[in-house]
């Protein structure tokens, strides 16, 4: 009866796990349980350190396996010693799928007494003198409890063991690029983390080599290579390129005060007004808050002198839009069409919903349970957000950047040169983040886009002419884009992920 009650509890947990408040990856609980997971598997499982393993388990520990049944602590340790550690010629090895670990605290009257830890692991066989051989992957759930101030495991569940197939539709069937050759299949990951879809574009040798689309754009409607996503702040690099092209044509100046063309009434008497330039806006040094509505007073103010430090701001891009539109007497959407969209044949890219937008191809944003959200249609341009586009269209823009974006060597160098510092190893150029000193003497350009229910990222490695676009219409999307970056971009990708997570 005890086992039946526990099995019922686990079933209910699987059905409702995201109802808990998920811990951030920098929280003390997440870090402590991440360390515990490492001891359990890296030390215990992989190195057969029985003492390290036993030290993590409470006396009434329970283990559930979808193929080997239920075990108590004594049975589990006996089986571990005999089946995992007895054959040194074929030793099972477990590796955590990076980015898959999530933690949910358990509380009683506001006090934390335990936590639920979930993730995905891949299993391999280690044989003397041979490379690791992938065998299968599985999901796991661990119930941790605080025991005398130390974290111990009370229950462990390992289930859904399978060897995933390769998935994906190639942009070029002749291009032999393996997709997740030995790790969990993307379709399986989407299901595991309740993510409706992901669309991936891979650029190699300066050309789009592959588009892969997985999942559904809305319930019952399969995602397609030309599905339209709202890409949030990935709007900003598009706006930046339009502005840089105006500068290249001599129609706008990088270091001229924007106040020559537009002054917000709230700033008309501010002594820093003439210090605000396009350079400082594009490099995220405007001095503005991200959005005025996030301030307690809801006002647009300079929170510091422009050009003196980094602070991410959508308001800066919107301020620039108003100045440009006032000078050229044209809306930003028209300028973008003239200078970027039409020349690059970006026929599925819009700053806002129009009659030409094909709603039947829209990848609807979703919540943490994978359920579609009610989406809002915007009918005016925002220079910082709400762009509608496809992987194919956005990749055209990224390929254009790899080919110097039609800019002079001097201006292109300004675009890719760090202008402001976010943190060690991460700077901001004129519209995109810059990651210098990557493995292989490489550097990266990056921008992300995230609103409720949509998570996107665009990455470029200019020296090797590679790039990656990932569009996800799910609130849980960050769990998988880290892994995709590492799979496609190798050591440089791993370092990019590390700097993003620091």
C-alpha positions in Angstrom: 0.0 0.0 0.0 2.9 2.3 0.8 4.3 1.9 -2.7 0.8 2.6 -4.3 0.4 5.8 -2.3 3.9 7.0 -3.4 3.2 6.1 -7.0 0.0 8.1 -6.9 1.9 11.1 -5.4 4.5 10.9 -8.2 1.7 10.7 -10.8 0.1 13.8 -9.4 3.5 15.5 -9.3 4.1 14.8 -13.0 0.8 16.3 -13.9 1.2 19.5 -11.9 4.9 20.1 -11.4 5.0 23.6 -12.9 2.5 24.8 -10.4 5.3 25.2 -7.9 7.4 28.4 -7.8 10.5 27.5 -9.8 13.9 28.5 -8.3 16.3 30.6 -10.4 19.6 29.0 -11.4 21.4 31.4 -9.1 19.4 30.7 -6.0 21.1 29.0 -3.0 18.6 26.1 -3.1 19.2 25.5 -6.8 23.0 25.6 -6.4 22.9 23.3 -3.4 20.8 20.7 -5.1 22.8 21.0 -8.3 25.9 20.2 -6.2 24.0 17.3 -4.6 23.0 16.0 -8.1 26.7 16.1 -9.1 27.7 14.2 -5.9 25.0 11.6 -6.6 25.9 11.0 -10.2 29.4 12.3 -10.9 30.9 10.9 -7.8 28.5 8.1 -6.8 27.2 6.7 -10.1 30.1 7.5 -12.5 33.0 6.8 -10.1 31.3 4.1 -8.1 31.8 6.0 -4.8 29.4 4.1 -2.7 30.1 6.1 0.4 29.3 9.4 -1.3 26.1 7.9 -2.7 25.0 6.5 0.6 25.7 9.7 2.5 23.0 11.5 0.4 20.2 9.0 1.2 17.8 9.2 4.1 17.2 5.8 6.0 13.8 5.3 4.4 14.9 6.3 0.9 12.7 5.0 -2.0 13.8 4.5 -5.6 11.4 4.0 -8.6 12.6 2.9 -12.0 10.2 2.4 -15.0 12.0 -0.8 -16.0 13.5 -2.2 -12.8 10.7 -1.6 -10.3 10.6 -0.1 -6.8 13.5 -0.5 -4.3 14.2 0.6 -0.7 17.6 1.9 0.4 19.2 -1.5 1.0 17.9 -2.9 -2.3 19.0 0.2 -4.2 22.6 0.1 -2.8 22.9 -3.6 -3.4 21.7 -3.3 -7.0 23.9 -0.3 -7.6 27.0 -2.2 -6.4 26.2 -5.3 -8.4 24.9 -3.9 -11.7 26.6 -0.5 -12.1 30.0 -1.1 -10.6 30.7 -4.8 -11.1 31.8 -4.7 -14.8 34.8 -2.3 -15.3 34.9 -3.3 -19.0 31.5 -1.8 -19.7 30.8 0.9 -17.1 27.6 2.9 -17.3 28.1 6.7 -17.3 25.5 9.3 -16.6 25.6 12.9 -18.0 23.1 15.6 -17.1 21.6 17.4 -20.1 22.8 20.9 -19.6 20.0 23.4 -19.0 17.5 20.7 -18.2 17.7 21.0 -14.4 14.8 22.7 -12.6 14.1 23.0 -8.8 10.8 23.7 -7.0 10.9 24.4 -3.2 8.5 22.7 -0.8 7.2 24.8 2.0 5.1 24.4 5.2 3.7 27.6 6.7 6.2 29.6 4.7 9.3 27.6 5.8 11.2 25.5 3.3 11.5 21.8 4.3 12.4 20.2 1.0 12.5 20.6 -2.8 11.6 18.8 -6.0 14.4 18.5 -8.5 13.7 17.5 -12.1 15.9 17.1 -15.2 17.0 14.9 -18.1 20.0 12.6 -18.2 21.8 10.8 -21.0 23.5 7.4 -20.4 26.6 6.1 -22.0 28.8 3.0 -21.8 32.5 3.5 -21.0 34.8 0.8 -22.5 38.6 0.8 -22.1 40.3 2.5 -25.0 37.0 3.6 -26.7 34.9 6.7 -26.9 31.8 6.9 -24.8 28.9 5.0 -26.5 25.5 6.6 -26.1 22.8 4.1 -24.9 19.6 5.9 -23.8 18.2 8.9 -22.0 15.6 9.4 -19.3 13.8 11.9 -17.1 14.3 12.0 -13.4 12.6 13.5 -10.3 14.3 13.7 -6.9 12.6 14.7 -3.7 15.1 16.3 -1.4 14.5 17.1 2.3 16.4 19.1 4.8 17.8 16.6 7.4 19.6 18.3 10.2 20.5 21.3 8.0 21.8 19.0 5.2 20.1 18.2 1.9 19.2 14.5 1.6 17.3 12.5 -1.0 14.1 10.9 0.1 12.7 9.6 -3.2 14.2 9.3 -6.7 12.3 8.4 -9.8 13.9 7.5 -13.1 11.6 7.0 -16.0 10.9 7.3 -19.7 14.1 5.5 -20.7 14.5 5.5 -24.4 16.9 5.9 -27.2 15.7 9.0 -29.2 15.7 9.2 -32.9 17.0 12.1 -34.9 14.5 14.7 -35.8 14.4 17.6 -38.2 13.8 18.7 -41.7 17.0 19.8 -43.5 17.1 23.1 -45.4 19.6 21.4 -47.7 19.3 17.6 -47.8 22.9 17.4 -49.1 24.3 19.2 -46.1 25.4 16.5 -43.6 24.8 18.2 -40.3 23.9 15.9 -37.5 21.1 17.1 -35.2 21.5 16.0 -31.6 23.4 12.9 -32.6 23.7 11.3 -29.2 21.6 13.5 -26.9 17.9 13.8 -26.2 15.8 14.4 -29.4 14.3 17.9 -29.6 10.8 16.7 -30.0 11.2 14.7 -26.8 12.6 17.8 -25.0 9.6 19.9 -26.1 7.2 17.3 -24.7 9.2 17.0 -21.5 9.2 20.7 -20.8 5.8 21.6 -22.2 7.1 23.7 -25.0 4.9 23.8 -28.1 7.6 24.5 -30.7 11.1 25.5 -31.6 12.4 26.6 -35.0 16.1 26.7 -35.6 18.1 28.2 -38.4 21.8 27.3 -38.8 24.2 29.5 -40.8 27.5 28.0 -42.0 30.1 29.5 -44.3 28.0 32.7 -44.4 24.9 31.0 -45.8 21.7 29.5 -44.3 22.3 25.8 -44.4 19.4 24.4 -42.4 16.0 25.2 -41.0 14.5 22.7 -38.6 11.0 23.1 -37.1 9.6 20.9 -34.3 6.3 20.8 -32.5 3.1 22.8 -33.0 2.5 26.5 -33.6 -0.8 26.1 -31.8 -2.8 23.0 -30.6 -3.4 20.7 -33.6 -1.4 22.8 -36.1 2.1 21.7 -36.9 4.9 24.2 -36.9 6.5 24.9 -40.3 9.7 26.3 -41.6 7.8 29.6 -42.5 5.8 29.9 -39.2 5.7 33.5 -37.9 6.9 34.3 -34.4 6.8 37.4 -32.3 10.5 37.8 -31.4 10.3 40.6 -28.7 13.6 42.4 -28.3 15.1 40.8 -31.4 13.4 43.8 -32.9 16.3 46.0 -31.7 19.1 44.7 -34.1 16.7 45.3 -37.0 16.1 48.9 -35.9 19.8 49.3 -35.3 20.6 48.2 -38.9 18.1 50.5 -40.4 19.6 53.4 -38.5 23.2 52.4 -39.4 22.2 52.3 -43.1 20.9 55.9 -42.8 24.2 56.8 -41.2 26.1 55.1 -44.0 24.1 57.1 -46.6 25.0 60.3 -44.8 21.4 61.0 -43.9 21.9 60.6 -40.1 24.8 61.1 -37.7 26.0 58.7 -35.1 27.2 61.3 -32.6 24.8 64.1 -33.2 22.5 65.0 -30.3 19.1 63.3 -31.0 17.5 66.4 -29.4 18.1 68.3 -32.7 15.1 66.3 -34.1 13.0 65.3 -31.1 12.6 66.2 -27.4 10.3 64.4 -25.1 8.3 67.0 -23.1 9.3 65.4 -19.9 13.0 66.1 -20.7 12.8 69.6 -22.2 14.7 71.2 -19.3 17.1 68.4 -18.6 20.8 69.5 -18.7 21.8 66.1 -20.1 19.5 66.4 -23.1 22.3 67.3 -25.6 24.4 64.4 -24.5 22.0 61.8 -25.8 23.3 60.5 -29.2 22.5 57.6 -31.4 25.7 55.9 -30.4 24.7 55.9 -26.7 21.2 54.6 -27.6 22.4 51.8 -29.8 25.0 50.8 -27.2 22.6 50.9 -24.3 24.0 53.9 -22.6 21.1 56.3 -23.0 20.5 56.7 -19.3 16.9 55.8 -19.6 15.0 53.1 -17.7 14.1 50.0 -19.7 10.5 51.2 -19.8 9.0 54.2 -18.0 6.0 52.2 -16.9 8.3 50.1 -14.8 9.1 53.1 -12.7 7.0 53.9 -9.6 6.3 57.4 -11.0 5.8 56.1 -14.6 7.9 59.0 -16.0 10.7 59.1 -18.6 13.8 60.4 -16.9 17.6 60.2 -17.3 18.7 57.9 -14.5 22.3 58.8 -15.2 24.3 60.9 -17.6 24.1 59.4 -21.1 27.3 57.7 -22.2 28.6 57.0 -18.7 27.6 53.4 -18.2 25.5 50.5 -19.5 21.8 50.1 -18.8 19.4 48.2 -21.0 16.6 50.3 -22.3 13.8 49.9 -24.8 12.8 53.5 -24.2 16.1 54.6 -25.9 15.1 52.8 -29.1 11.6 54.3 -29.0 13.1 57.7 -28.5 15.3 57.2 -31.5 12.4 56.1 -33.6 10.5 59.3 -32.8 13.4 61.4 -33.7 14.0 59.6 -37.0 10.4 59.7 -38.0 10.2 63.4 -37.3 13.2 64.2 -39.4 12.4 61.9 -42.4 8.6 62.4 -42.1 8.2 58.7 -42.6 7.2 55.9 -40.2 9.9 53.5 -39.1 8.2 50.6 -40.8 8.4 52.4 -44.2 12.1 53.2 -43.7 12.8 49.6 -42.7 11.1 48.4 -45.8 13.0 50.8 -48.0 16.5 50.2 -46.5 16.4 46.6 -45.2 13.3 44.4 -45.8 12.8 45.0 -49.6 16.5 44.8 -50.5 16.9 41.5 -48.5 13.5 40.2 -49.6 12.3 39.8 -46.0 8.7 39.4 -47.1 7.4 37.9 -43.9 8.8 40.5 -41.5 6.6 43.2 -39.9 6.9 45.7 -37.1 3.2 45.2 -36.4 0.2 43.3 -37.6 -0.9 44.3 -41.1 -3.4 42.9 -43.7 -0.4 41.1 -45.2 0.4 39.2 -42.0 -0.7 35.6 -42.4 -2.3 34.8 -39.0 -2.7 31.1 -40.0 1.1 30.8 -39.7 1.4 32.5 -36.3 3.2 30.5 -33.6 1.0 31.4 -30.6 2.8 32.1 -27.3 2.2 29.6 -24.5 2.4 29.5 -20.7 4.5 27.2 -18.5 2.0 24.3 -19.0 2.3 24.7 -22.8 -1.2 26.1 -23.1 -1.7 28.9 -25.7 -1.9 32.5 -24.3 -4.3 35.1 -25.6 -2.0 37.2 -27.8 -2.3 40.9 -28.4 -2.0 42.4 -31.9 -0.1 45.6 -32.2 -0.9 48.0 -35.0 1.9 50.6 -34.5 5.6 50.2 -34.7 7.8 49.8 -31.6 11.5 50.1 -32.4 12.4 47.8 -29.4 9.8 45.1 -29.4 7.0 43.1 -31.1 8.6 42.3 -34.5 6.9 39.5 -36.4 9.2 37.4 -38.5 10.2 33.9 -39.6 13.5 32.1 -39.1 14.2 32.3 -42.8 13.6 36.1 -42.9 15.7 36.8 -39.8 18.5 34.6 -41.1 18.7 36.9 -44.2 19.4 39.8 -41.9 22.1 37.8 -40.0 23.8 36.6 -43.2 23.8 40.3 -44.3 25.6 41.2 -41.1 28.2 38.5 -41.7 28.7 40.1 -45.1 29.3 43.5 -43.4 25.7 44.6 -43.7 26.4 47.0 -46.6 28.4 49.3 -44.3 31.8 50.8 -44.8 34.7 49.0 -43.0 34.8 51.9 -40.5 31.1 51.9 -39.6 31.0 48.1 -39.5 33.9 48.1 -37.1 32.0 50.5 -34.9 29.0 48.1 -35.0 31.0 45.1 -33.8 33.3 46.9 -31.4 32.4 46.9 -27.7 31.0 50.3 -26.8 29.8 49.6 -23.2 30.5 46.9 -20.7 27.7 44.7 -19.3 30.0 42.4 -17.2 33.3 40.5 -17.7 33.2 38.9 -21.1 30.0 40.6 -22.3 29.9 44.0 -23.9 27.5 46.0 -26.2 28.2 47.2 -29.7 25.9 49.3 -31.8 22.8 47.2 -31.5 24.0 43.7 -30.4 26.0 42.2 -27.5 29.6 41.4 -28.2 31.3 38.3 -26.6 35.1 38.7 -27.2 37.9 36.1 -26.8 35.9 32.9 -27.5 37.6 29.5 -28.1 39.1 29.3 -31.6 40.1 33.0 -31.6 36.4 33.8 -32.3 34.0 36.4 -31.0 30.2 36.5 -31.0 27.4 38.9 -31.7 24.2 38.1 -29.8 20.8 39.4 -29.0 17.9 37.8 -27.2 14.2 38.4 -27.2 11.8 37.4 -24.5 8.2 38.2 -23.6 5.7 36.1 -21.8 5.4 32.9 -23.8 8.1 33.6 -26.3 11.9 33.1 -26.0 14.3 33.8 -28.9 18.0 34.3 -29.6 20.2 35.2 -32.5 23.9 34.4 -32.5 26.7 35.1 -35.0 30.4 34.0 -35.1 31.7 36.5 -37.6 35.2 35.0 -38.1 34.0 31.5 -38.9 30.9 32.9 -40.7 28.5 30.8 -38.6 25.2 31.7 -36.9 22.2 30.4 -35.1 18.6 31.5 -34.8 16.3 29.9 -32.2 12.6 30.9 -32.0 10.5 29.3 -29.2 6.8 30.0 -28.5 6.9 28.7 -24.9 7.5 30.2 -21.5 9.9 27.4 -20.6 12.0 27.9 -23.7 15.2 28.9 -22.0 15.6 25.3 -20.7 16.4 24.1 -24.2 18.0 26.9 -26.1 21.2 26.6 -24.0 21.6 23.0 -25.1 20.9 23.8 -28.8 23.6 26.5 -28.7 26.2 24.0 -27.4 25.2 21.3 -29.9 25.5 23.6 -32.9 28.4 25.9 -31.9 30.6 23.6 -29.9 33.2 25.0 -27.6 32.4 28.6 -28.6 28.7 27.8 -27.8 29.6 26.4 -24.4 31.5 29.5 -23.5 28.6 31.7 -24.7 26.2 29.8 -22.6 28.5 30.1 -19.6 28.8 33.8 -19.9 25.0 34.2 -20.3 24.5 32.2 -17.1 27.1 34.0 -14.9 
